Amino acid sequence: MGKFARRADKNQPEIVAALRKAGARVDMMYRIPKMLDIICSFRGSLYWAEIKVPGETLTADEQELIAAHASKGVKLYVWHTSDEALRDIGAIT
């Protein structure tokens, strides 16, 4: 993690608002070093997600975290749009 504070991606407010409108609980984690941006719960399931502007790539820390959890059978998410997030949590098809 660099010396600068982490900032929310420009599309994060739109994605978070869409998740909340669908009835999801969303907690912001993006300011905590080596954490993904949000934790979201919806209909009994928990989703840990990184929000990225389309075309932006994951950092080395983000890639490592996602891979470490995937090796244990846990899926972490990377969302670029509100529709992508809503589809992943099952709010839309």
Summary of the structure (lengths in Angstrom):
residues: 93
radius of gyration: 12.8
end to end distance: 36.1
largest distance: 40.5
contacts: 243
relative contact order: 0.22
helix: 31%
strand: 20%
